[in-house]
Amino acid sequence: MKILGIIAIIACLLAAGCGYHDRYRHRAEIRRARDEVRRANDDFRRAGWEAREEMQRARRDMQRDLRNARDEFRREVRDARRDFHDQFDHRY
């Protein structure tokens, strides 16, 4: 029995020092790193989506501003043409 006890103690000491228990800690570190990568990818995807939304919003605003400027320019040209014809058509 003493020999069996000594063998068990030596086996426990060898198992404790061989890194057997560290593999669970290593798995947890890998899992944490994988979760961080997944979160970073999600953040990157979300940032891309928000950037696309912002670009679309800016594009719509720019198109609206250009349309308003074009309409305003056409009104001014029409008014200037009418004023020109009113001023010079009556003389001839």
C-alpha positions in Angstrom: 0.0 0.0 0.0 2.8 2.4 0.8 4.3 1.8 -2.7 0.9 2.4 -4.3 0.5 5.6 -2.3 4.0 6.8 -3.3 3.2 6.1 -6.9 0.0 8.0 -6.7 1.7 11.0 -5.1 4.4 11.0 -7.7 1.8 10.7 -10.5 -0.1 13.6 -9.0 3.0 15.7 -8.8 4.0 14.9 -12.3 0.5 15.6 -13.6 0.4 18.9 -11.8 3.7 20.0 -13.4 3.1 18.8 -16.9 0.7 21.6 -17.9 -2.3 19.4 -18.0 -4.4 21.9 -16.1 -3.1 24.8 -18.2 -4.8 23.6 -21.3 -8.2 24.8 -19.9 -6.8 28.2 -19.2 -5.3 28.2 -22.7 -8.8 27.4 -24.2 -10.3 30.2 -22.2 -7.7 32.6 -23.6 -8.4 31.4 -27.1 -12.1 31.8 -26.5 -11.6 35.4 -25.2 -9.4 36.3 -28.2 -12.0 34.8 -30.6 -14.8 36.9 -28.9 -12.6 40.0 -29.1 -12.1 39.4 -32.9 -15.8 38.8 -33.4 -16.6 42.0 -31.5 -14.0 43.9 -33.6 -15.5 42.6 -36.8 -19.0 43.6 -35.7 -17.8 47.1 -34.8 -16.0 47.3 -38.1 -19.2 46.2 -40.0 -21.3 48.6 -38.0 -18.9 51.5 -38.7 -19.1 50.7 -42.4 -22.8 50.6 -42.3 -23.0 54.0 -40.5 -20.5 55.5 -43.0 -22.6 54.3 -45.9 -25.7 55.8 -44.3 -23.9 59.1 -43.8 -22.6 59.1 -47.4 -26.2 58.5 -48.7 -27.5 61.3 -46.5 -24.8 63.7 -47.7 -25.5 62.7 -51.3 -29.2 63.4 -50.9 -28.5 66.7 -49.2 -26.1 67.7 -52.0 -28.6 66.7 -54.7 -31.3 68.7 -53.0 -29.0 71.7 -52.7 -28.0 71.5 -56.4 -31.7 71.1 -57.4 -32.6 74.2 -55.4 -29.7 76.2 -56.8 -30.6 75.1 -60.4 -34.2 76.2 -59.8 -33.1 79.5 -58.3 -30.8 80.1 -61.3 -33.6 79.3 -63.8 -35.9 81.8 -62.0 -33.3 84.5 -62.0 -32.5 83.9 -65.7 -36.2 84.0 -66.5 -36.7 87.2 -64.5 -33.7 88.8 -66.1 -34.8 87.9 -69.5 -38.3 89.3 -68.8 -36.8 92.5 -67.5 -34.6 92.8 -70.5 -37.5 92.3 -72.9 -39.6 94.7 -70.9 -36.9 97.3 -71.1 -35.9 97.0 -74.7 -38.9 95.6 -76.6 -41.0 98.8 -76.1 -38.4 101.1 -77.7 -38.4 99.3 -81.1 
